[in-house]
């Protein structure tokens, strides 16, 4: 299985602009720039898209872990916060923190914690990130 996306960049780093596209249709010539990536201008950037991918991947991985334990989630809400820092070696994604709140009928806190940790470790996006991945997971009653 292969997944694809593409980007086109025109101009210099600071004054140029680019677009990101993916066949799924959500990203179709979506603009990005130096200001959306390194400053606080509205718009997307590659790191935001990685954070979205990590949150989505983890939620599905946790659902799979729960299914293996005969538990069905009512909801799993995950947000990912990527740390993007300028190191001596250049700009680097240094960490990703997952904030998870789940509603799972019949689950106890110990089982939830164990399955959430397994999902964090097993999520394909977690595996591809060479960064410290932390998590705060809360089971709602």
CNS distance restraints for C-alpha pairs under 8 A (distance, minus, plus):
assign (resid   4 and name CA) (resid  22 and name CA) 6.39 0.50 0.50
assign (resid   4 and name CA) (resid  23 and name CA) 7.18 0.50 0.50
assign (resid   5 and name CA) (resid  20 and name CA) 7.33 0.50 0.50
assign (resid   5 and name CA) (resid  21 and name CA) 5.69 0.50 0.50
assign (resid   5 and name CA) (resid  22 and name CA) 4.29 0.50 0.50
assign (resid   5 and name CA) (resid  23 and name CA) 6.89 0.50 0.50
assign (resid   6 and name CA) (resid  20 and name CA) 5.76 0.50 0.50
assign (resid   6 and name CA) (resid  21 and name CA) 5.27 0.50 0.50
assign (resid   6 and name CA) (resid  22 and name CA) 6.31 0.50 0.50
assign (resid   7 and name CA) (resid  18 and name CA) 6.89 0.50 0.50
assign (resid   7 and name CA) (resid  19 and name CA) 5.54 0.50 0.50
assign (resid   7 and name CA) (resid  20 and name CA) 4.37 0.50 0.50
assign (resid   7 and name CA) (resid  21 and name CA) 6.27 0.50 0.50
assign (resid   8 and name CA) (resid  18 and name CA) 5.30 0.50 0.50
assign (resid   8 and name CA) (resid  19 and name CA) 5.40 0.50 0.50
assign (resid   8 and name CA) (resid  20 and name CA) 6.68 0.50 0.50
assign (resid   9 and name CA) (resid  16 and name CA) 7.07 0.50 0.50
assign (resid   9 and name CA) (resid  17 and name CA) 5.79 0.50 0.50
assign (resid   9 and name CA) (resid  18 and name CA) 4.10 0.50 0.50
assign (resid   9 and name CA) (resid  19 and name CA) 6.68 0.50 0.50
assign (resid  10 and name CA) (resid  16 and name CA) 5.43 0.50 0.50
assign (resid  10 and name CA) (resid  17 and name CA) 5.55 0.50 0.50
assign (resid  10 and name CA) (resid  18 and name CA) 6.01 0.50 0.50
assign (resid  11 and name CA) (resid  15 and name CA) 6.55 0.50 0.50
assign (resid  11 and name CA) (resid  16 and name CA) 4.02 0.50 0.50
assign (resid  11 and name CA) (resid  17 and name CA) 6.59 0.50 0.50
assign (resid  12 and name CA) (resid  16 and name CA) 4.70 0.50 0.50
assign (resid  13 and name CA) (resid  17 and name CA) 7.99 0.50 0.50
assign (resid  13 and name CA) (resid  34 and name CA) 6.52 0.50 0.50
assign (resid  14 and name CA) (resid  33 and name CA) 7.79 0.50 0.50
assign (resid  14 and name CA) (resid  34 and name CA) 5.41 0.50 0.50
assign (resid  14 and name CA) (resid  35 and name CA) 7.71 0.50 0.50
assign (resid  15 and name CA) (resid  33 and name CA) 7.98 0.50 0.50
assign (resid  15 and name CA) (resid  34 and name CA) 7.28 0.50 0.50
assign (resid  16 and name CA) (resid  33 and name CA) 6.70 0.50 0.50
assign (resid  16 and name CA) (resid  34 and name CA) 7.45 0.50 0.50
assign (resid  17 and name CA) (resid  31 and name CA) 7.22 0.50 0.50
assign (resid  17 and name CA) (resid  32 and name CA) 6.18 0.50 0.50
assign (resid  17 and name CA) (resid  33 and name CA) 4.78 0.50 0.50
assign (resid  17 and name CA) (resid  34 and name CA) 7.38 0.50 0.50
assign (resid  18 and name CA) (resid  31 and name CA) 5.64 0.50 0.50
assign (resid  18 and name CA) (resid  32 and name CA) 5.29 0.50 0.50
assign (resid  18 and name CA) (resid  33 and name CA) 6.05 0.50 0.50
assign (resid  19 and name CA) (resid  28 and name CA) 7.99 0.50 0.50
assign (resid  19 and name CA) (resid  29 and name CA) 4.78 0.50 0.50
assign (resid  19 and name CA) (resid  30 and name CA) 4.97 0.50 0.50
assign (resid  19 and name CA) (resid  31 and name CA) 4.32 0.50 0.50
assign (resid  19 and name CA) (resid  32 and name CA) 5.80 0.50 0.50
assign (resid  20 and name CA) (resid  27 and name CA) 6.38 0.50 0.50
assign (resid  20 and name CA) (resid  28 and name CA) 6.70 0.50 0.50
assign (resid  20 and name CA) (resid  29 and name CA) 5.26 0.50 0.50
assign (resid  20 and name CA) (resid  30 and name CA) 5.10 0.50 0.50
assign (resid  20 and name CA) (resid  31 and name CA) 6.49 0.50 0.50
assign (resid  20 and name CA) (resid  32 and name CA) 7.38 0.50 0.50
assign (resid  21 and name CA) (resid  25 and name CA) 7.73 0.50 0.50
assign (resid  21 and name CA) (resid  27 and name CA) 4.66 0.50 0.50
assign (resid  21 and name CA) (resid  28 and name CA) 4.49 0.50 0.50
assign (resid  21 and name CA) (resid  29 and name CA) 5.09 0.50 0.50
assign (resid  21 and name CA) (resid  30 and name CA) 6.37 0.50 0.50
assign (resid  22 and name CA) (resid  26 and name CA) 7.11 0.50 0.50
assign (resid  22 and name CA) (resid  27 and name CA) 5.32 0.50 0.50
assign (resid  22 and name CA) (resid  28 and name CA) 6.38 0.50 0.50
assign (resid  23 and name CA) (resid  27 and name CA) 7.70 0.50 0.50
assign (resid  23 and name CA) (resid  28 and name CA) 7.86 0.50 0.50
assign (resid  30 and name CA) (resid  44 and name CA) 7.79 0.50 0.50
assign (resid  31 and name CA) (resid  43 and name CA) 7.03 0.50 0.50
assign (resid  31 and name CA) (resid  44 and name CA) 7.16 0.50 0.50
assign (resid  32 and name CA) (resid  36 and name CA) 5.97 0.50 0.50
assign (resid  32 and name CA) (resid  37 and name CA) 7.32 0.50 0.50
assign (resid  32 and name CA) (resid  43 and name CA) 6.22 0.50 0.50
assign (resid  32 and name CA) (resid  44 and name CA) 5.68 0.50 0.50
assign (resid  32 and name CA) (resid  45 and name CA) 5.81 0.50 0.50
assign (resid  33 and name CA) (resid  37 and name CA) 6.22 0.50 0.50
assign (resid  33 and name CA) (resid  45 and name CA) 7.51 0.50 0.50
assign (resid  34 and name CA) (resid  38 and name CA) 5.75 0.50 0.50
assign (resid  34 and name CA) (resid  39 and name CA) 7.26 0.50 0.50
assign (resid  35 and name CA) (resid  39 and name CA) 4.69 0.50 0.50
assign (resid  35 and name CA) (resid  40 and name CA) 6.51 0.50 0.50
assign (resid  35 and name CA) (resid  41 and name CA) 5.42 0.50 0.50
assign (resid  36 and name CA) (resid  40 and name CA) 6.01 0.50 0.50
assign (resid  36 and name CA) (resid  41 and name CA) 4.76 0.50 0.50
assign (resid  36 and name CA) (resid  42 and name CA) 5.97 0.50 0.50
assign (resid  36 and name CA) (resid  43 and name CA) 5.43 0.50 0.50
assign (resid  36 and name CA) (resid  44 and name CA) 6.04 0.50 0.50
assign (resid  36 and name CA) (resid  45 and name CA) 6.10 0.50 0.50
assign (resid  37 and name CA) (resid  41 and name CA) 7.97 0.50 0.50
assign (resid  37 and name CA) (resid  44 and name CA) 7.25 0.50 0.50
assign (resid  37 and name CA) (resid  45 and name CA) 5.14 0.50 0.50
assign (resid  37 and name CA) (resid  46 and name CA) 7.56 0.50 0.50
assign (resid  37 and name CA) (resid  47 and name CA) 7.84 0.50 0.50
assign (resid  44 and name CA) (resid  48 and name CA) 6.44 0.50 0.50
assign (resid  44 and name CA) (resid  49 and name CA) 7.43 0.50 0.50
assign (resid  45 and name CA) (resid  49 and name CA) 6.51 0.50 0.50
assign (resid  46 and name CA) (resid  50 and name CA) 6.31 0.50 0.50
assign (resid  47 and name CA) (resid  51 and name CA) 6.19 0.50 0.50
assign (resid  47 and name CA) (resid  82 and name CA) 7.03 0.50 0.50
assign (resid  47 and name CA) (resid  84 and name CA) 7.65 0.50 0.50
assign (resid  47 and name CA) (resid  93 and name CA) 7.93 0.50 0.50
assign (resid  48 and name CA) (resid  52 and name CA) 6.24 0.50 0.50
assign (resid  48 and name CA) (resid  82 and name CA) 7.61 0.50 0.50
assign (resid  49 and name CA) (resid  53 and name CA) 6.13 0.50 0.50
assign (resid  50 and name CA) (resid  54 and name CA) 6.08 0.50 0.50
assign (resid  51 and name CA) (resid  55 and name CA) 6.22 0.50 0.50
assign (resid  51 and name CA) (resid  79 and name CA) 7.91 0.50 0.50
assign (resid  51 and name CA) (resid  80 and name CA) 5.24 0.50 0.50
assign (resid  51 and name CA) (resid  81 and name CA) 6.34 0.50 0.50
assign (resid  51 and name CA) (resid  82 and name CA) 5.94 0.50 0.50
assign (resid  51 and name CA) (resid  96 and name CA) 7.57 0.50 0.50
assign (resid  52 and name CA) (resid  56 and name CA) 6.15 0.50 0.50
assign (resid  52 and name CA) (resid  79 and name CA) 7.69 0.50 0.50
assign (resid  52 and name CA) (resid  80 and name CA) 6.81 0.50 0.50
assign (resid  53 and name CA) (resid  57 and name CA) 5.89 0.50 0.50
assign (resid  53 and name CA) (resid 125 and name CA) 7.06 0.50 0.50
assign (resid  54 and name CA) (resid  58 and name CA) 5.96 0.50 0.50
assign (resid  54 and name CA) (resid  80 and name CA) 6.56 0.50 0.50
assign (resid  54 and name CA) (resid 125 and name CA) 5.50 0.50 0.50
assign (resid  54 and name CA) (resid 126 and name CA) 6.76 0.50 0.50
assign (resid  55 and name CA) (resid  59 and name CA) 6.23 0.50 0.50
assign (resid  55 and name CA) (resid  78 and name CA) 5.38 0.50 0.50
assign (resid  55 and name CA) (resid  79 and name CA) 5.47 0.50 0.50
assign (resid  55 and name CA) (resid  80 and name CA) 5.32 0.50 0.50
assign (resid  55 and name CA) (resid  98 and name CA) 7.03 0.50 0.50
assign (resid  56 and name CA) (resid  60 and name CA) 6.44 0.50 0.50
assign (resid  56 and name CA) (resid  78 and name CA) 7.39 0.50 0.50
assign (resid  57 and name CA) (resid  61 and name CA) 6.12 0.50 0.50
assign (resid  57 and name CA) (resid 123 and name CA) 6.09 0.50 0.50
assign (resid  57 and name CA) (resid 124 and name CA) 7.10 0.50 0.50
assign (resid  57 and name CA) (resid 125 and name CA) 6.46 0.50 0.50
assign (resid  58 and name CA) (resid  62 and name CA) 6.03 0.50 0.50
assign (resid  58 and name CA) (resid  78 and name CA) 7.59 0.50 0.50
assign (resid  58 and name CA) (resid 119 and name CA) 6.29 0.50 0.50
assign (resid  58 and name CA) (resid 120 and name CA) 6.27 0.50 0.50
assign (resid  58 and name CA) (resid 123 and name CA) 5.55 0.50 0.50
assign (resid  58 and name CA) (resid 125 and name CA) 7.83 0.50 0.50
assign (resid  58 and name CA) (resid 126 and name CA) 7.93 0.50 0.50
assign (resid  59 and name CA) (resid  63 and name CA) 6.25 0.50 0.50
assign (resid  59 and name CA) (resid  76 and name CA) 6.13 0.50 0.50
assign (resid  59 and name CA) (resid  77 and name CA) 7.18 0.50 0.50
assign (resid  59 and name CA) (resid  78 and name CA) 6.36 0.50 0.50
assign (resid  60 and name CA) (resid  64 and name CA) 6.25 0.50 0.50
assign (resid  61 and name CA) (resid  65 and name CA) 6.25 0.50 0.50
assign (resid  61 and name CA) (resid 119 and name CA) 5.07 0.50 0.50
assign (resid  61 and name CA) (resid 120 and name CA) 7.68 0.50 0.50
assign (resid  61 and name CA) (resid 122 and name CA) 7.15 0.50 0.50
assign (resid  61 and name CA) (resid 123 and name CA) 5.63 0.50 0.50
assign (resid  62 and name CA) (resid  66 and name CA) 6.08 0.50 0.50
assign (resid  62 and name CA) (resid 115 and name CA) 6.74 0.50 0.50
assign (resid  62 and name CA) (resid 116 and name CA) 5.90 0.50 0.50
assign (resid  62 and name CA) (resid 118 and name CA) 7.86 0.50 0.50
assign (resid  62 and name CA) (resid 119 and name CA) 4.93 0.50 0.50
assign (resid  62 and name CA) (resid 120 and name CA) 7.80 0.50 0.50
assign (resid  63 and name CA) (resid  67 and name CA) 6.11 0.50 0.50
assign (resid  63 and name CA) (resid  72 and name CA) 7.26 0.50 0.50
assign (resid  63 and name CA) (resid  73 and name CA) 6.64 0.50 0.50
assign (resid  63 and name CA) (resid  76 and name CA) 7.89 0.50 0.50
assign (resid  64 and name CA) (resid  68 and name CA) 6.33 0.50 0.50
assign (resid  65 and name CA) (resid  69 and name CA) 6.65 0.50 0.50
assign (resid  65 and name CA) (resid 115 and name CA) 5.82 0.50 0.50
assign (resid  65 and name CA) (resid 116 and name CA) 7.78 0.50 0.50
assign (resid  65 and name CA) (resid 118 and name CA) 7.37 0.50 0.50
assign (resid  65 and name CA) (resid 119 and name CA) 6.45 0.50 0.50
assign (resid  66 and name CA) (resid  70 and name CA) 6.35 0.50 0.50
assign (resid  66 and name CA) (resid  71 and name CA) 4.95 0.50 0.50
assign (resid  66 and name CA) (resid  72 and name CA) 6.28 0.50 0.50
assign (resid  66 and name CA) (resid  73 and name CA) 7.27 0.50 0.50
assign (resid  66 and name CA) (resid 115 and name CA) 6.70 0.50 0.50
assign (resid  67 and name CA) (resid  71 and name CA) 5.19 0.50 0.50
assign (resid  67 and name CA) (resid  72 and name CA) 5.99 0.50 0.50
assign (resid  71 and name CA) (resid 104 and name CA) 7.15 0.50 0.50
assign (resid  71 and name CA) (resid 105 and name CA) 7.44 0.50 0.50
assign (resid  71 and name CA) (resid 106 and name CA) 7.14 0.50 0.50
assign (resid  71 and name CA) (resid 107 and name CA) 7.08 0.50 0.50
assign (resid  72 and name CA) (resid 104 and name CA) 6.38 0.50 0.50
assign (resid  72 and name CA) (resid 105 and name CA) 7.21 0.50 0.50
assign (resid  73 and name CA) (resid 102 and name CA) 7.23 0.50 0.50
assign (resid  73 and name CA) (resid 103 and name CA) 6.07 0.50 0.50
assign (resid  73 and name CA) (resid 104 and name CA) 4.38 0.50 0.50
assign (resid  73 and name CA) (resid 105 and name CA) 6.85 0.50 0.50
assign (resid  74 and name CA) (resid 102 and name CA) 7.63 0.50 0.50
assign (resid  74 and name CA) (resid 103 and name CA) 5.40 0.50 0.50
assign (resid  74 and name CA) (resid 104 and name CA) 5.49 0.50 0.50
assign (resid  74 and name CA) (resid 105 and name CA) 7.09 0.50 0.50
assign (resid  75 and name CA) (resid 102 and name CA) 5.53 0.50 0.50
assign (resid  75 and name CA) (resid 103 and name CA) 5.19 0.50 0.50
assign (resid  75 and name CA) (resid 104 and name CA) 6.98 0.50 0.50
assign (resid  76 and name CA) (resid 100 and name CA) 6.95 0.50 0.50
assign (resid  76 and name CA) (resid 101 and name CA) 5.98 0.50 0.50
assign (resid  76 and name CA) (resid 102 and name CA) 4.34 0.50 0.50
assign (resid  76 and name CA) (resid 103 and name CA) 6.52 0.50 0.50
assign (resid  77 and name CA) (resid 100 and name CA) 5.63 0.50 0.50
assign (resid  77 and name CA) (resid 101 and name CA) 5.23 0.50 0.50
assign (resid  77 and name CA) (resid 102 and name CA) 6.11 0.50 0.50
assign (resid  78 and name CA) (resid  98 and name CA) 6.51 0.50 0.50
assign (resid  78 and name CA) (resid  99 and name CA) 5.52 0.50 0.50
assign (resid  78 and name CA) (resid 100 and name CA) 4.47 0.50 0.50
assign (resid  78 and name CA) (resid 101 and name CA) 6.59 0.50 0.50
assign (resid  79 and name CA) (resid  98 and name CA) 5.74 0.50 0.50
assign (resid  79 and name CA) (resid  99 and name CA) 5.24 0.50 0.50
assign (resid  79 and name CA) (resid 100 and name CA) 6.69 0.50 0.50
assign (resid  80 and name CA) (resid  96 and name CA) 6.39 0.50 0.50
assign (resid  80 and name CA) (resid  97 and name CA) 5.51 0.50 0.50
assign (resid  80 and name CA) (resid  98 and name CA) 4.57 0.50 0.50
assign (resid  80 and name CA) (resid  99 and name CA) 6.38 0.50 0.50
assign (resid  81 and name CA) (resid  96 and name CA) 5.52 0.50 0.50
assign (resid  81 and name CA) (resid  97 and name CA) 5.13 0.50 0.50
assign (resid  81 and name CA) (resid  98 and name CA) 6.59 0.50 0.50
assign (resid  82 and name CA) (resid  93 and name CA) 6.88 0.50 0.50
assign (resid  82 and name CA) (resid  94 and name CA) 7.72 0.50 0.50
assign (resid  82 and name CA) (resid  95 and name CA) 5.82 0.50 0.50
assign (resid  82 and name CA) (resid  96 and name CA) 4.42 0.50 0.50
assign (resid  82 and name CA) (resid  97 and name CA) 6.53 0.50 0.50
assign (resid  83 and name CA) (resid  93 and name CA) 5.71 0.50 0.50
assign (resid  83 and name CA) (resid  94 and name CA) 5.60 0.50 0.50
assign (resid  83 and name CA) (resid  95 and name CA) 5.06 0.50 0.50
assign (resid  83 and name CA) (resid  96 and name CA) 6.18 0.50 0.50
assign (resid  84 and name CA) (resid  91 and name CA) 6.77 0.50 0.50
assign (resid  84 and name CA) (resid  92 and name CA) 5.59 0.50 0.50
assign (resid  84 and name CA) (resid  93 and name CA) 4.46 0.50 0.50
assign (resid  84 and name CA) (resid  94 and name CA) 6.07 0.50 0.50
assign (resid  84 and name CA) (resid  95 and name CA) 7.55 0.50 0.50
assign (resid  85 and name CA) (resid  91 and name CA) 5.53 0.50 0.50
assign (resid  85 and name CA) (resid  92 and name CA) 5.40 0.50 0.50
assign (resid  85 and name CA) (resid  93 and name CA) 6.40 0.50 0.50
assign (resid  85 and name CA) (resid  94 and name CA) 6.67 0.50 0.50
assign (resid  86 and name CA) (resid  90 and name CA) 5.43 0.50 0.50
assign (resid  86 and name CA) (resid  91 and name CA) 4.26 0.50 0.50
assign (resid  86 and name CA) (resid  92 and name CA) 6.23 0.50 0.50
assign (resid  87 and name CA) (resid  91 and name CA) 5.93 0.50 0.50
assign (resid  87 and name CA) (resid  92 and name CA) 6.73 0.50 0.50
assign (resid  93 and name CA) (resid 130 and name CA) 7.96 0.50 0.50
assign (resid  93 and name CA) (resid 131 and name CA) 6.54 0.50 0.50
assign (resid  94 and name CA) (resid 130 and name CA) 7.63 0.50 0.50
assign (resid  94 and name CA) (resid 131 and name CA) 4.86 0.50 0.50
assign (resid  94 and name CA) (resid 132 and name CA) 6.41 0.50 0.50
assign (resid  95 and name CA) (resid 131 and name CA) 4.73 0.50 0.50
assign (resid  95 and name CA) (resid 132 and name CA) 4.54 0.50 0.50
assign (resid  95 and name CA) (resid 133 and name CA) 5.60 0.50 0.50
assign (resid  95 and name CA) (resid 134 and name CA) 7.70 0.50 0.50
assign (resid  96 and name CA) (resid 131 and name CA) 6.88 0.50 0.50
assign (resid  96 and name CA) (resid 132 and name CA) 6.39 0.50 0.50
assign (resid  96 and name CA) (resid 133 and name CA) 4.83 0.50 0.50
assign (resid  96 and name CA) (resid 134 and name CA) 6.43 0.50 0.50
assign (resid  97 and name CA) (resid 133 and name CA) 5.65 0.50 0.50
assign (resid  97 and name CA) (resid 134 and name CA) 4.67 0.50 0.50
assign (resid  97 and name CA) (resid 135 and name CA) 5.34 0.50 0.50
assign (resid  97 and name CA) (resid 136 and name CA) 7.77 0.50 0.50
assign (resid  98 and name CA) (resid 133 and name CA) 7.57 0.50 0.50
assign (resid  98 and name CA) (resid 134 and name CA) 6.22 0.50 0.50
assign (resid  98 and name CA) (resid 135 and name CA) 4.48 0.50 0.50
assign (resid  98 and name CA) (resid 136 and name CA) 6.26 0.50 0.50
assign (resid  98 and name CA) (resid 137 and name CA) 7.87 0.50 0.50
assign (resid  99 and name CA) (resid 135 and name CA) 5.79 0.50 0.50
assign (resid  99 and name CA) (resid 136 and name CA) 4.91 0.50 0.50
assign (resid  99 and name CA) (resid 137 and name CA) 6.04 0.50 0.50
assign (resid 100 and name CA) (resid 135 and name CA) 7.38 0.50 0.50
assign (resid 100 and name CA) (resid 136 and name CA) 6.05 0.50 0.50
assign (resid 100 and name CA) (resid 137 and name CA) 4.53 0.50 0.50
assign (resid 100 and name CA) (resid 138 and name CA) 6.08 0.50 0.50
assign (resid 101 and name CA) (resid 137 and name CA) 5.88 0.50 0.50
assign (resid 101 and name CA) (resid 138 and name CA) 4.76 0.50 0.50
assign (resid 101 and name CA) (resid 139 and name CA) 5.95 0.50 0.50
assign (resid 101 and name CA) (resid 140 and name CA) 6.88 0.50 0.50
assign (resid 102 and name CA) (resid 137 and name CA) 7.80 0.50 0.50
assign (resid 102 and name CA) (resid 138 and name CA) 6.33 0.50 0.50
assign (resid 102 and name CA) (resid 139 and name CA) 5.06 0.50 0.50
assign (resid 102 and name CA) (resid 140 and name CA) 5.93 0.50 0.50
assign (resid 103 and name CA) (resid 139 and name CA) 6.00 0.50 0.50
assign (resid 103 and name CA) (resid 140 and name CA) 5.10 0.50 0.50
assign (resid 103 and name CA) (resid 141 and name CA) 6.79 0.50 0.50
assign (resid 104 and name CA) (resid 139 and name CA) 7.28 0.50 0.50
assign (resid 104 and name CA) (resid 140 and name CA) 7.49 0.50 0.50
assign (resid 104 and name CA) (resid 141 and name CA) 7.93 0.50 0.50
assign (resid 105 and name CA) (resid 141 and name CA) 7.95 0.50 0.50
assign (resid 107 and name CA) (resid 111 and name CA) 6.61 0.50 0.50
assign (resid 107 and name CA) (resid 112 and name CA) 6.37 0.50 0.50
assign (resid 108 and name CA) (resid 112 and name CA) 6.14 0.50 0.50
assign (resid 109 and name CA) (resid 113 and name CA) 6.06 0.50 0.50
assign (resid 109 and name CA) (resid 139 and name CA) 6.54 0.50 0.50
assign (resid 110 and name CA) (resid 114 and name CA) 6.23 0.50 0.50
assign (resid 111 and name CA) (resid 115 and name CA) 6.13 0.50 0.50
assign (resid 112 and name CA) (resid 116 and name CA) 5.93 0.50 0.50
assign (resid 112 and name CA) (resid 139 and name CA) 7.00 0.50 0.50
assign (resid 113 and name CA) (resid 117 and name CA) 6.14 0.50 0.50
assign (resid 113 and name CA) (resid 137 and name CA) 7.18 0.50 0.50
assign (resid 114 and name CA) (resid 118 and name CA) 6.32 0.50 0.50
assign (resid 115 and name CA) (resid 119 and name CA) 6.12 0.50 0.50
assign (resid 116 and name CA) (resid 120 and name CA) 6.12 0.50 0.50
assign (resid 116 and name CA) (resid 137 and name CA) 7.26 0.50 0.50
assign (resid 117 and name CA) (resid 121 and name CA) 6.26 0.50 0.50
assign (resid 118 and name CA) (resid 122 and name CA) 5.93 0.50 0.50
assign (resid 119 and name CA) (resid 123 and name CA) 5.64 0.50 0.50
assign (resid 120 and name CA) (resid 126 and name CA) 6.58 0.50 0.50
assign (resid 120 and name CA) (resid 135 and name CA) 7.95 0.50 0.50
assign (resid 121 and name CA) (resid 126 and name CA) 6.47 0.50 0.50
assign (resid 121 and name CA) (resid 127 and name CA) 7.03 0.50 0.50
assign (resid 122 and name CA) (resid 126 and name CA) 7.05 0.50 0.50
assign (resid 122 and name CA) (resid 127 and name CA) 6.92 0.50 0.50
assign (resid 123 and name CA) (resid 127 and name CA) 6.41 0.50 0.50
assign (resid 124 and name CA) (resid 128 and name CA) 6.42 0.50 0.50
assign (resid 125 and name CA) (resid 129 and name CA) 6.40 0.50 0.50
assign (resid 126 and name CA) (resid 133 and name CA) 7.32 0.50 0.50
